[in-house]
Amino acid sequence: MEVVTMRMRRIGQWIGFHFFGISLAIFLVINCTFLYSWSLKWYNVQTAVSLSHKEIMHNYHQLIAYLSFPWIEHLHMTDFPSSSTGLQHFSDVKSLFMLNEGVLILSAIVFFFFIRELVKTKTLWQLIRPLQVTAVVPLFIGAMMSISFDQFFVIFHEVLFRNSDWIFDPQKDPVINVLPEEFFLQCFVLFFVFVEIFYLFFIWLGKRQIKK
């Protein structure tokens, strides 16, 4: 019975570990506003609207603030009106963001005590083999995504959302004109990069402990 309890506890620790890494990567991507700023310049997004780079970034920060902070209940972008379906979609996205932040906080607690236990018992090396296997998964998904991002993007939305509100009409929701598909591709790539860094960092820590 004790062995089963220990095994279930370890499984829970591993789940918390991976959830923390994934939710942290999502959180970091959401808050990497410099990526959007770079996309505006690289893809000449400003040509699609009569706004300056500074004005577009102001609206983007308003959008991110609404999606990220639970106390902001209504979306208001200074230069981009939204339709009812557009507002509903952003509300659905906000719910997912809130869920991710909740997972991040809860899994951080499990992660902290798990890593503290491994450090105290000098068993960080036990992370090496499982993480070497797990680290292949983001690379595989990223490779599949790169083959046809359009199809991946559609499937991604169909899985996460139960409606078609994410299909914006530029006439009713002009904000879509400043959200190029290439930007979302970069977000996904950055997410996979963050996850890989997370796994590789702990692989490095485990190997470093062995050398000592």
Backbone as ProteinMPNN parsed JSONL, in Angstrom:
{"seq_chain_A": "MEVVTMRMRRIGQWIGFHFFGISLAIFLVINCTFLYSWSLKWYNVQTAVSLSHKEIMHNYHQLIAYLSFPWIEHLHMTDFPSSSTGLQHFSDVKSLFMLNEGVLILSAIVFFFFIRELVKTKTLWQLIRPLQVTAVVPLFIGAMMSISFDQFFVIFHEVLFRNSDWIFDPQKDPVINVLPEEFFLQCFVLFFVFVEIFYLFFIWLGKRQIKK", "coords_chain_A": {"N_chain_A": [[0.832, -1.215, 0.0], [1.927, 1.201, 0.792], [3.887, 1.472, -1.116], [2.364, 1.833, -3.438], [1.142, 4.242, -2.809], [3.378, 5.95, -2.738], [4.156, 5.755, -5.382], [1.954, 6.878, -6.726], [2.11, 9.414, -5.697], [4.529, 10.26, -6.8], [3.864, 10.242, -9.505], [1.956, 12.273, -9.509], [3.64, 14.406, -8.884], [5.26, 14.513, -11.154], [3.35, 15.15, -13.09], [2.586, 17.691, -12.178], [5.037, 18.969, -12.552], [5.364, 18.959, -15.393], [3.029, 20.338, -16.147], [3.558, 22.796, -14.994], [5.801, 23.659, -16.488], [4.697, 23.841, -19.092], [2.49, 25.63, -18.763], [3.875, 27.833, -17.832], [5.424, 28.455, -20.068], [3.397, 29.201, -21.86], [2.401, 31.446, -20.507], [4.642, 33.144, -20.613], [4.896, 33.546, -23.388], [2.513, 34.902, -23.94], [3.028, 37.294, -22.683], [5.179, 38.304, -24.04], [5.348, 40.898, -25.499], [7.063, 42.209, -27.155], [7.456, 40.595, -29.315], [5.172, 40.873, -30.871], [5.417, 43.561, -31.505], [7.698, 43.481, -33.069], [6.714, 41.96, -35.192], [4.87, 43.694, -36.331], [6.518, 45.535, -37.587], [8.096, 43.921, -39.248], [6.312, 42.64, -41.005], [5.013, 44.716, -42.141], [2.506, 45.588, -41.111], [1.212, 47.928, -40.483], [0.449, 49.108, -42.816], [-2.03, 48.149, -43.379], [-3.841, 49.469, -41.878], [-4.786, 52.774, -40.809], [-2.97, 53.693, -38.774], [-0.409, 54.491, -36.387], [2.639, 52.828, -35.394], [2.935, 53.024, -32.637], [0.296, 53.554, -31.829], [-1.039, 51.214, -32.591], [0.254, 49.373, -30.946], [-0.591, 50.318, -28.489], [-3.319, 49.642, -28.519], [-3.016, 46.888, -28.657], [-1.848, 46.319, -26.202], [-3.997, 46.986, -24.593], [-5.743, 44.939, -25.288], [-4.294, 42.635, -24.449], [-4.158, 43.18, -21.715], [-6.846, 42.991, -20.981], [-7.285, 40.274, -21.527], [-5.559, 39.065, -19.735], [-5.907, 39.961, -17.081], [-8.061, 39.313, -14.458], [-9.738, 41.188, -13.241], [-10.401, 43.064, -15.145], [-13.183, 43.459, -16.812], [-14.418, 44.117, -19.195], [-13.771, 44.426, -22.638], [-12.012, 46.946, -24.229], [-10.814, 48.572, -26.919], [-9.073, 51.279, -28.087], [-8.951, 52.072, -30.814], [-10.132, 50.063, -32.262], [-13.135, 48.795, -32.903], [-15.423, 46.203, -31.781], [-17.351, 43.368, -32.774], [-20.301, 41.595, -31.619], [-19.833, 38.852, -31.769], [-17.097, 38.87, -31.989], [-16.362, 39.94, -29.507], [-17.314, 37.885, -27.917], [-15.621, 35.812, -28.644], [-13.142, 36.789, -27.728], [-13.754, 36.829, -25.056], [-13.958, 34.103, -24.577], [-11.316, 33.386, -25.062], [-10.112, 34.763, -22.983], [-11.063, 33.276, -20.818], [-9.628, 30.926, -21.186], [-7.058, 31.904, -20.808], [-7.225, 32.638, -18.129], [-7.608, 30.142, -17.019], [-5.141, 28.981, -17.628], [-3.454, 30.567, -16.062], [-4.346, 29.87, -13.542], [-3.642, 27.139, -13.497], [-0.9, 27.456, -13.696], [-0.232, 28.674, -11.234], [-1.093, 26.745, -9.313], [0.305, 24.435, -10.141], [2.861, 25.367, -9.805], [3.285, 25.221, -7.104], [3.352, 22.447, -6.611], [5.519, 21.838, -8.255], [7.598, 23.292, -7.013], [7.938, 21.996, -4.47], [8.542, 19.453, -5.369], [10.973, 19.766, -6.81], [12.527, 20.786, -4.724], [12.614, 18.578, -3.058], [14.078, 16.779, -4.651], [16.491, 18.129, -4.814], [17.312, 18.171, -2.132], [17.627, 15.444, -1.638], [19.546, 14.897, -3.403], [18.962, 13.89, -5.967], [18.486, 14.869, -8.489], [19.407, 13.935, -10.848], [17.687, 11.975, -11.646], [15.877, 13.127, -13.289], [16.9, 13.256, -15.8], [16.751, 11.104, -17.889], [13.854, 10.711, -18.274], [13.176, 13.331, -19.109], [14.723, 13.66, -21.363], [13.449, 12.005, -23.131], [10.877, 13.164, -23.144], [11.442, 15.682, -24.164], [11.561, 15.364, -26.849], [8.995, 15.441, -27.793], [7.884, 18.191, -28.075], [9.486, 18.958, -30.243], [8.674, 17.197, -32.228], [5.928, 17.862, -32.511], [6.22, 20.519, -33.269], [7.515, 20.177, -35.73], [5.512, 18.876, -37.204], [3.614, 20.89, -37.194], [4.881, 22.84, -38.73], [4.71, 21.824, -41.269], [2.133, 22.293, -42.304], [0.881, 25.011, -41.373], [-1.486, 26.447, -41.586], [-3.56, 24.519, -41.605], [-3.05, 23.345, -39.126], [-3.572, 25.531, -37.463], [-6.297, 25.928, -37.82], [-7.351, 23.474, -36.863], [-6.465, 23.646, -34.237], [-8.038, 25.768, -33.238], [-10.572, 24.68, -33.593], [-10.522, 22.613, -31.77], [-10.232, 23.911, -29.305], [-12.326, 25.763, -29.188], [-15.871, 25.946, -29.174], [-17.402, 27.101, -31.082], [-17.69, 29.171, -34.062], [-16.778, 31.702, -33.725], [-14.229, 32.644, -33.787], [-13.547, 33.116, -36.357], [-13.01, 35.899, -37.849], [-14.656, 38.773, -39.22], [-13.255, 41.18, -41.138], [-14.5, 43.614, -41.571], [-16.265, 43.962, -39.489], [-14.773, 43.352, -37.262], [-12.125, 44.88, -37.14], [-9.666, 44.561, -35.906], [-8.483, 42.211, -36.604], [-7.057, 42.74, -38.831], [-4.626, 43.616, -37.995], [-3.48, 41.473, -36.858], [-1.637, 39.353, -37.99], [-1.346, 36.096, -39.513], [1.203, 35.082, -39.47], [2.249, 36.089, -37.132], [0.992, 34.571, -35.142], [2.072, 32.106, -35.755], [4.723, 32.555, -35.028], [4.339, 32.855, -32.302], [3.61, 30.257, -31.529], [5.953, 28.9, -32.211], [7.753, 30.145, -30.457], [6.66, 29.308, -28.054], [7.189, 26.521, -28.101], [9.953, 26.671, -28.051], [10.425, 27.781, -25.514], [9.432, 25.7, -23.905], [11.227, 23.655, -24.565], [13.612, 24.786, -23.615], [13.044, 24.808, -20.904], [12.915, 22.03, -20.304], [15.513, 21.223, -21.122], [17.08, 22.693, -19.405], [16.704, 21.467, -16.892], [17.627, 18.956, -17.489], [20.282, 19.569, -17.844], [20.884, 20.428, -15.231], [20.602, 18.003, -13.875], [22.678, 16.442, -15.04], [24.803, 17.976, -14.274], [24.788, 17.582, -11.555], [25.519, 14.903, -11.404], [28.167, 14.999, -12.304], [29.326, 16.285, -10.196]], "CA_chain_A": [[0.0, 0.0, 0.0], [2.828, 2.344, 0.868], [4.556, 1.576, -2.416], [1.371, 2.399, -4.356], [0.986, 5.649, -2.429], [4.587, 6.647, -3.182], [4.137, 5.806, -6.851], [0.94, 7.857, -7.109], [2.66, 10.719, -5.328], [5.545, 10.614, -7.8], [3.146, 10.553, -10.743], [1.393, 13.604, -9.319], [4.741, 15.37, -8.95], [5.659, 14.641, -12.556], [2.281, 15.888, -13.78], [2.743, 19.076, -11.777], [6.263, 19.455, -13.185], [5.103, 19.241, -16.809], [2.017, 21.393, -16.217], [4.214, 24.063, -14.688], [6.621, 24.047, -17.638], [3.837, 24.206, -20.22], [1.731, 26.838, -18.436], [4.85, 28.925, -17.754], [5.764, 28.81, -21.447], [2.252, 29.943, -22.394], [2.379, 32.747, -19.827], [5.744, 33.956, -21.14], [4.576, 33.925, -24.767], [1.456, 35.913, -23.873], [3.581, 38.559, -22.211], [6.28, 38.744, -24.9], [4.761, 41.878, -26.423], [8.077, 42.635, -28.117], [7.296, 39.76, -30.501], [4.138, 41.514, -31.69], [6.003, 44.811, -31.992], [8.598, 43.111, -34.16], [5.887, 41.495, -36.31], [4.288, 44.879, -36.972], [7.527, 46.14, -38.46], [8.603, 42.96, -40.232], [5.286, 42.316, -41.991], [4.387, 45.977, -42.593], [1.101, 45.514, -40.732], [0.661, 49.278, -40.411], [-0.116, 49.498, -44.115], [-3.415, 47.675, -43.454], [-4.674, 50.403, -41.115], [-4.25, 54.144, -40.763], [-2.521, 53.928, -37.409], [1.03, 54.409, -36.199], [3.109, 51.673, -34.632], [2.636, 53.299, -31.227], [-1.151, 53.44, -31.63], [-1.395, 49.789, -32.671], [0.765, 48.736, -29.732], [-1.468, 50.741, -27.39], [-4.509, 48.792, -28.613], [-2.609, 45.517, -28.351], [-1.681, 46.251, -24.751], [-5.347, 46.977, -24.029], [-6.263, 43.59, -25.508], [-3.579, 41.707, -23.571], [-4.556, 43.475, -20.336], [-8.18, 42.406, -20.807], [-7.18, 38.818, -21.532], [-4.677, 38.578, -18.676], [-6.275, 40.385, -15.732], [-9.46, 38.953, -14.181], [-10.549, 42.333, -12.794], [-10.848, 43.83, -16.311], [-14.335, 42.666, -17.248], [-14.893, 44.495, -20.527], [-12.721, 44.748, -23.6], [-12.117, 48.228, -24.924], [-9.636, 48.977, -27.674], [-9.303, 52.662, -28.494], [-9.106, 52.273, -32.268], [-10.699, 48.891, -32.917], [-14.431, 48.342, -32.384], [-15.598, 44.754, -31.873], [-18.715, 42.871, -32.922], [-20.716, 40.736, -30.505], [-19.138, 37.564, -31.889], [-15.694, 39.143, -31.689], [-16.266, 40.076, -28.049], [-17.515, 36.558, -27.343], [-14.394, 35.044, -28.852], [-12.123, 37.282, -26.805], [-14.17, 36.373, -23.731], [-13.58, 32.688, -24.506], [-9.852, 33.366, -24.943], [-9.818, 35.203, -21.623], [-11.32, 32.141, -19.931], [-8.491, 30.016, -21.334], [-5.916, 32.561, -20.172], [-7.426, 32.534, -16.687], [-7.364, 28.739, -16.69], [-3.695, 28.762, -17.669], [-2.847, 31.211, -14.904], [-4.692, 29.041, -12.391], [-2.797, 25.946, -13.572], [0.463, 27.902, -13.42], [-0.083, 28.901, -9.795], [-1.231, 25.483, -8.586], [1.4, 23.529, -10.495], [4.102, 25.939, -9.271], [3.424, 24.715, -5.73], [3.804, 21.053, -6.74], [6.854, 21.921, -8.858], [8.548, 23.785, -6.012], [8.227, 20.965, -3.48], [9.159, 18.335, -6.083], [12.379, 20.095, -7.06], [13.192, 20.908, -3.423], [12.857, 17.214, -2.59], [15.165, 16.211, -5.456], [17.73, 18.818, -4.437], [17.69, 17.715, -0.791], [18.059, 14.037, -1.697], [20.576, 14.84, -4.448], [18.492, 12.957, -7.006], [18.082, 15.602, -9.693], [19.809, 13.134, -11.995], [16.556, 11.149, -12.064], [15.106, 13.869, -14.291], [17.577, 13.257, -17.104], [16.202, 10.195, -18.897], [12.469, 11.04, -18.643], [13.099, 14.606, -19.829], [15.314, 13.474, -22.694], [12.377, 11.42, -23.95], [9.798, 14.141, -23.257], [11.893, 16.828, -24.95], [11.362, 15.063, -28.274], [7.597, 15.713, -28.133], [7.709, 19.522, -28.671], [10.151, 18.995, -31.549], [7.813, 16.456, -33.163], [4.731, 18.672, -32.766], [6.66, 21.688, -34.023], [7.781, 19.752, -37.108], [4.211, 18.634, -37.826], [2.983, 22.188, -37.367], [5.549, 23.574, -39.796], [4.328, 21.267, -42.568], [0.952, 23.024, -42.76], [0.425, 25.782, -40.225], [-2.888, 26.824, -41.805], [-4.397, 23.411, -41.145], [-2.816, 23.238, -37.69], [-4.224, 26.675, -36.826], [-7.738, 25.668, -37.853], [-7.616, 22.369, -35.937], [-6.223, 24.187, -32.9], [-9.221, 26.539, -32.832], [-11.733, 23.784, -33.529], [-10.402, 21.826, -30.548], [-10.372, 24.766, -28.121], [-13.546, 26.571, -29.177], [-17.053, 25.193, -29.6], [-18.132, 27.882, -32.068], [-16.852, 29.723, -35.137], [-16.588, 33.132, -33.463], [-12.831, 33.002, -34.027], [-13.418, 33.514, -37.766], [-13.368, 37.314, -37.814], [-14.959, 39.559, -40.399], [-12.466, 42.412, -41.023], [-15.368, 44.782, -41.576], [-16.896, 44.088, -38.177], [-13.709, 43.259, -36.257], [-10.916, 45.304, -37.865], [-8.43, 44.209, -35.209], [-7.89, 41.069, -37.277], [-6.144, 43.275, -39.85], [-3.301, 43.831, -37.405], [-3.078, 40.219, -36.227], [-1.295, 38.457, -39.104], [-1.18, 34.679, -39.179], [2.623, 34.852, -39.188], [2.48, 36.396, -35.723], [0.566, 33.413, -34.359], [3.081, 31.075, -36.008], [5.872, 32.892, -34.183], [3.951, 32.577, -30.92], [3.695, 28.813, -31.327], [7.375, 28.543, -32.246], [8.349, 30.613, -29.205], [6.155, 28.418, -26.999], [7.96, 25.278, -28.144], [11.317, 27.017, -27.636], [10.411, 27.922, -24.053], [9.263, 24.366, -23.315], [12.496, 22.954, -24.741], [14.575, 25.38, -22.685], [12.655, 24.336, -19.578], [13.348, 20.638, -20.164], [16.967, 21.137, -21.261], [17.686, 23.267, -18.201], [16.709, 20.474, -15.822], [18.543, 17.899, -17.923], [21.614, 20.103, -17.542], [21.058, 20.384, -13.778], [20.791, 16.608, -13.486], [24.015, 16.034, -15.468], [25.751, 18.73, -13.463], [24.829, 16.932, -10.251], [26.28, 13.659, -11.568], [29.579, 15.338, -12.405], [29.816, 16.665, -8.873]], "C_chain_A": [[0.861, 1.257, 0.0], [3.539, 2.579, -0.455], [3.633, 2.223, -3.442], [1.196, 3.886, -4.091], [2.17, 6.476, -2.918], [4.606, 6.805, -4.697], [3.136, 6.831, -7.35], [1.415, 9.272, -6.803], [3.674, 11.183, -6.358], [4.905, 10.969, -9.132], [2.55, 11.958, -10.662], [2.457, 14.68, -9.404], [5.188, 15.595, -10.391], [4.615, 15.416, -13.363], [2.384, 17.376, -13.454], [3.955, 19.718, -12.431], [5.995, 19.867, -14.634], [4.059, 20.355, -16.976], [2.633, 22.755, -15.946], [5.027, 24.554, -15.884], [5.799, 24.545, -18.8], [3.091, 25.505, -19.947], [2.652, 28.052, -18.319], [5.225, 29.398, -19.153], [4.639, 29.616, -22.088], [2.208, 31.347, -21.813], [3.455, 33.67, -20.388], [5.457, 34.433, -22.562], [3.538, 35.04, -24.785], [2.039, 37.283, -23.545], [4.81, 39.029, -22.989], [5.74, 39.724, -25.951], [5.766, 42.379, -27.447], [7.961, 41.837, -29.412], [6.259, 40.369, -31.436], [4.672, 42.806, -32.283], [6.923, 44.545, -33.177], [7.808, 42.688, -35.394], [5.264, 42.666, -37.059], [5.258, 45.477, -37.979], [7.923, 45.193, -39.588], [7.603, 42.699, -41.35], [4.512, 43.544, -42.478], [2.886, 46.004, -42.305], [0.444, 46.888, -40.743], [0.033, 49.726, -41.72], [-1.58, 49.091, -44.238], [-4.375, 48.607, -42.723], [-4.006, 51.774, -41.092], [-3.851, 54.512, -39.339], [-1.006, 53.798, -37.341], [1.374, 53.148, -35.412], [2.753, 51.834, -33.157], [1.155, 53.121, -30.931], [-1.602, 51.975, -31.663], [-0.944, 49.061, -31.41], [-0.089, 49.099, -28.521], [-2.729, 49.871, -27.357], [-4.186, 47.342, -28.247], [-2.428, 45.327, -26.847], [-3.041, 46.259, -24.048], [-5.958, 45.585, -24.146], [-5.62, 42.587, -24.557], [-3.96, 41.919, -22.11], [-5.925, 42.863, -20.043], [-8.093, 40.888, -20.685], [-6.448, 38.275, -20.307], [-5.131, 38.887, -17.256], [-7.756, 40.125, -15.465], [-10.336, 40.135, -13.786], [-10.956, 43.259, -13.937], [-11.957, 43.032, -16.985], [-14.793, 42.967, -18.67], [-13.719, 44.895, -21.419], [-13.002, 46.089, -24.255], [-10.784, 48.529, -25.591], [-9.94, 50.328, -28.309], [-9.66, 52.804, -29.968], [-9.74, 51.091, -32.999], [-12.022, 48.485, -32.26], [-14.556, 46.836, -32.564], [-17.068, 44.402, -32.0], [-19.055, 41.997, -31.728], [-20.006, 39.385, -30.555], [-17.649, 37.728, -31.586], [-15.466, 39.236, -30.192], [-16.425, 38.719, -27.368], [-16.253, 35.709, -27.486], [-13.308, 35.489, -27.875], [-12.459, 36.896, -25.366], [-13.791, 34.899, -23.532], [-12.064, 32.546, -24.344], [-9.438, 33.762, -23.534], [-10.017, 34.055, -20.623], [-10.161, 31.141, -19.988], [-7.242, 30.596, -20.678], [-6.014, 32.438, -18.654], [-7.171, 31.101, -16.216], [-5.87, 28.459, -16.648], [-3.011, 29.377, -16.454], [-3.149, 30.432, -13.624], [-3.826, 27.793, -12.328], [-1.357, 26.307, -13.219], [0.705, 28.051, -11.916], [-0.115, 27.591, -9.011], [-0.065, 24.529, -8.868], [2.737, 24.044, -9.977], [4.364, 25.433, -7.856], [3.954, 23.288, -5.758], [5.242, 21.018, -7.26], [7.904, 22.295, -7.813], [8.929, 22.685, -5.032], [8.886, 19.733, -4.112], [10.649, 18.588, -6.287], [13.147, 20.219, -5.748], [13.535, 19.521, -2.864], [14.031, 16.584, -3.331], [16.503, 16.843, -5.105], [18.231, 18.305, -3.088], [18.237, 16.299, -0.811], [19.144, 13.805, -2.747], [20.226, 13.828, -5.54], [17.964, 13.687, -8.237], [18.423, 14.813, -10.957], [18.673, 12.243, -12.508], [15.693, 11.839, -13.124], [15.647, 13.652, -15.704], [16.875, 12.395, -18.149], [14.76, 10.508, -19.263], [12.372, 12.325, -19.464], [13.733, 14.515, -21.216], [14.282, 12.895, -23.658], [11.284, 12.457, -24.202], [10.179, 15.306, -24.156], [11.724, 16.617, -26.447], [9.958, 15.474, -28.723], [7.388, 17.11, -28.718], [8.347, 19.635, -30.053], [9.29, 18.311, -32.605], [6.586, 17.281, -33.532], [5.092, 19.897, -33.591], [6.924, 21.357, -35.479], [6.481, 19.508, -37.862], [3.504, 19.953, -38.117], [3.57, 22.941, -38.559], [5.177, 23.073, -41.187], [3.13, 22.012, -43.151], [0.37, 23.797, -41.581], [-1.034, 26.177, -40.373], [-3.828, 25.759, -41.254], [-4.274, 23.236, -39.637], [-3.588, 24.318, -36.938], [-5.736, 26.458, -36.751], [-8.1, 24.574, -36.851], [-7.467, 22.836, -34.49], [-7.451, 24.931, -32.387], [-10.462, 25.645, -32.71], [-11.71, 22.935, -32.259], [-10.717, 22.676, -29.323], [-11.706, 25.51, -28.034], [-14.711, 25.788, -29.786], [-17.87, 25.938, -30.647], [-17.161, 28.4, -33.129], [-16.642, 31.221, -34.96], [-15.164, 33.587, -33.736], [-12.569, 33.384, -35.489], [-13.92, 34.95, -37.878], [-13.68, 37.876, -39.193], [-14.215, 40.883, -40.25], [-13.313, 43.689, -40.995], [-15.974, 45.035, -40.193], [-15.87, 44.066, -37.032], [-12.366, 43.597, -36.909], [-9.607, 44.959, -37.165], [-7.73, 43.037, -35.88], [-6.899, 41.513, -38.35], [-4.74, 43.496, -39.31], [-2.838, 42.609, -36.601], [-2.772, 39.197, -37.321], [-1.064, 37.024, -38.637], [0.265, 34.367, -38.824], [2.958, 35.129, -37.72], [2.107, 35.216, -34.841], [1.534, 32.242, -34.552], [4.287, 31.308, -35.112], [5.573, 32.611, -32.709], [4.07, 31.086, -30.608], [5.15, 28.361, -31.298], [8.047, 28.931, -30.933], [7.908, 29.75, -28.026], [6.975, 27.134, -26.947], [9.409, 25.516, -27.711], [11.402, 27.115, -26.119], [10.289, 26.562, -23.364], [10.566, 23.578, -23.417], [13.555, 23.478, -23.778], [14.312, 24.888, -21.268], [13.164, 22.914, -19.343], [14.885, 20.527, -20.185], [17.682, 21.69, -20.032], [17.769, 22.229, -17.082], [17.521, 19.238, -16.202], [19.968, 18.311, -17.589], [21.894, 20.06, -16.04], [21.333, 18.953, -13.299], [22.196, 16.123, -13.839], [25.089, 16.726, -14.639], [25.899, 18.092, -12.082], [25.647, 15.641, -10.316], [27.774, 13.941, -11.59], [30.181, 15.71, -11.049], [29.999, 15.44, -7.962]], "O_chain_A": [[0.571, 2.236, -0.688], [3.767, 3.718, -0.865], [4.068, 3.064, -4.228], [1.113, 4.689, -5.019], [1.99, 7.572, -3.448], [5.014, 7.839, -5.226], [3.423, 7.575, -8.288], [1.152, 10.206, -7.561], [3.686, 12.351, -6.747], [5.351, 11.893, -9.813], [2.627, 12.733, -11.615], [2.204, 15.757, -9.942], [5.46, 16.724, -10.799], [4.96, 16.236, -14.214], [2.283, 18.22, -14.344], [3.905, 20.884, -12.822], [6.347, 20.969, -15.054], [4.197, 21.212, -17.849], [2.28, 23.746, -16.585], [4.951, 25.726, -16.252], [6.142, 25.546, -19.429], [3.057, 26.389, -20.802], [2.262, 29.167, -18.665], [5.331, 30.6, -19.399], [4.896, 30.602, -22.78], [2.004, 32.321, -22.537], [3.201, 34.853, -20.613], [5.737, 35.582, -22.905], [3.659, 36.002, -25.544], [1.592, 38.302, -24.07], [5.416, 40.042, -22.637], [5.686, 39.408, -27.139], [5.382, 42.913, -28.488], [8.321, 42.328, -30.482], [6.445, 40.379, -32.653], [4.404, 43.112, -33.444], [6.926, 45.288, -34.159], [8.187, 43.019, -36.517], [5.145, 42.632, -38.284], [4.871, 45.872, -39.078], [8.069, 45.608, -40.738], [7.99, 42.552, -42.509], [3.485, 43.418, -43.143], [2.093, 46.399, -43.159], [-0.757, 46.997, -40.989], [-0.815, 50.618, -41.735], [-2.299, 49.612, -45.09], [-5.587, 48.54, -42.929], [-2.805, 51.899, -41.331], [-4.324, 55.499, -38.776], [-0.396, 53.085, -38.138], [0.501, 52.495, -34.842], [2.319, 50.881, -32.511], [0.798, 52.588, -29.88], [-2.438, 51.554, -30.864], [-1.676, 48.231, -30.87], [-0.286, 48.274, -27.628], [-3.15, 49.419, -26.293], [-4.987, 46.66, -27.607], [-2.81, 44.297, -26.292], [-3.21, 45.607, -23.018], [-6.612, 45.107, -23.219], [-6.314, 41.785, -23.933], [-4.073, 40.957, -21.35], [-6.134, 42.284, -18.977], [-8.754, 40.29, -19.836], [-6.694, 37.144, -19.89], [-4.784, 38.161, -16.324], [-8.614, 40.658, -16.168], [-11.551, 40.092, -13.975], [-11.774, 44.155, -13.732], [-11.687, 42.036, -17.655], [-15.484, 42.153, -19.284], [-12.807, 45.607, -20.998], [-14.094, 46.33, -24.77], [-9.764, 48.716, -24.927], [-10.952, 50.49, -28.99], [-10.561, 53.562, -30.327], [-9.87, 51.117, -34.223], [-12.022, 47.896, -31.18], [-13.872, 46.254, -33.406], [-17.927, 45.054, -31.407], [-18.184, 41.692, -30.913], [-19.624, 38.837, -29.521], [-17.021, 36.845, -31.003], [-14.5, 38.683, -29.667], [-15.762, 38.433, -26.371], [-15.869, 34.984, -26.568], [-12.635, 34.656, -27.267], [-11.563, 36.663, -24.553], [-13.358, 34.503, -22.449], [-11.587, 31.699, -23.588], [-8.524, 33.171, -22.959], [-9.226, 33.891, -19.694], [-9.764, 30.581, -18.966], [-6.461, 29.869, -20.065], [-5.022, 32.17, -17.977], [-6.592, 30.879, -15.153], [-5.385, 27.781, -15.742], [-2.097, 28.782, -15.882], [-2.307, 30.345, -12.731], [-3.332, 27.422, -11.263], [-0.676, 25.552, -12.526], [1.728, 27.603, -11.396], [0.732, 27.356, -8.15], [0.478, 23.904, -7.958], [3.65, 23.257, -9.733], [5.512, 25.24, -7.458], [4.885, 22.95, -5.027], [6.074, 20.26, -6.762], [8.969, 21.681, -7.744], [10.114, 22.46, -4.785], [9.687, 19.053, -3.47], [11.482, 17.737, -5.977], [14.301, 19.799, -5.67], [14.598, 19.318, -2.277], [14.88, 15.934, -2.721], [17.531, 16.167, -5.1], [19.42, 18.037, -2.919], [19.189, 15.981, -0.098], [19.6, 12.681, -2.957], [21.059, 13.032, -5.974], [17.094, 13.176, -8.942], [17.804, 15.003, -12.004], [18.689, 11.808, -13.659], [14.873, 11.194, -13.777], [14.928, 13.844, -16.685], [16.45, 12.906, -19.185], [14.443, 10.571, -20.451], [11.582, 12.404, -20.405], [13.319, 15.218, -22.137], [14.244, 13.245, -24.837], [10.818, 12.615, -25.33], [9.321, 15.861, -24.842], [11.741, 17.574, -27.222], [9.75, 15.816, -29.887], [6.765, 17.224, -29.773], [7.822, 20.319, -30.931], [9.189, 18.784, -33.737], [6.235, 17.395, -34.706], [4.359, 20.273, -34.505], [6.603, 22.146, -36.368], [6.357, 19.888, -39.026], [2.872, 20.111, -39.161], [2.845, 23.6, -39.304], [5.31, 23.802, -42.169], [3.106, 22.328, -44.341], [-0.515, 23.309, -40.879], [-1.755, 26.236, -39.377], [-4.773, 26.065, -40.526], [-5.268, 23.007, -38.949], [-4.187, 24.049, -35.897], [-6.369, 26.769, -35.742], [-9.046, 24.727, -36.078], [-8.257, 22.459, -33.626], [-7.858, 24.749, -31.239], [-11.294, 25.842, -31.824], [-12.764, 22.579, -31.731], [-11.394, 22.215, -28.403], [-12.164, 25.846, -26.942], [-14.554, 25.071, -30.774], [-18.925, 25.457, -31.061], [-15.967, 28.104, -33.094], [-16.36, 31.931, -35.926], [-14.913, 34.781, -33.898], [-11.506, 33.909, -35.819], [-15.123, 35.183, -37.988], [-13.06, 37.509, -40.191], [-14.508, 41.644, -39.328], [-12.89, 44.714, -40.46], [-16.167, 46.181, -39.787], [-16.074, 44.676, -35.983], [-11.568, 42.705, -37.196], [-8.541, 45.056, -37.774], [-6.517, 42.881, -35.745], [-6.009, 40.753, -38.734], [-3.776, 43.558, -40.074], [-1.929, 42.7, -35.776], [-3.559, 38.279, -37.552], [-0.641, 36.783, -37.506], [0.536, 33.504, -37.989], [3.835, 34.488, -37.14], [2.826, 34.894, -33.896], [1.783, 31.479, -33.619], [4.811, 30.372, -34.508], [6.452, 32.181, -31.962], [4.57, 30.703, -29.551], [5.537, 27.541, -30.466], [8.813, 28.153, -30.363], [8.689, 29.493, -27.11], [7.405, 26.71, -25.875], [10.018, 24.656, -27.075], [12.337, 26.596, -25.509], [10.959, 26.303, -22.365], [10.965, 22.91, -22.463], [14.307, 22.699, -23.193], [15.244, 24.587, -20.523], [13.771, 22.628, -18.311], [15.475, 19.824, -19.365], [18.757, 21.216, -19.663], [18.791, 22.125, -16.404], [18.044, 18.549, -15.327], [20.763, 17.502, -17.11], [22.995, 19.704, -15.618], [22.181, 18.725, -12.436], [22.842, 15.463, -13.024], [26.136, 16.152, -14.34], [26.99, 18.063, -11.512], [26.385, 15.327, -9.382], [28.559, 13.218, -10.976], [31.363, 15.487, -10.787], [30.405, 15.584, -6.809]]}, "name": "protein", "num_of_chains": 1, "seq": "MEVVTMRMRRIGQWIGFHFFGISLAIFLVINCTFLYSWSLKWYNVQTAVSLSHKEIMHNYHQLIAYLSFPWIEHLHMTDFPSSSTGLQHFSDVKSLFMLNEGVLILSAIVFFFFIRELVKTKTLWQLIRPLQVTAVVPLFIGAMMSISFDQFFVIFHEVLFRNSDWIFDPQKDPVINVLPEEFFLQCFVLFFVFVEIFYLFFIWLGKRQIKK"}
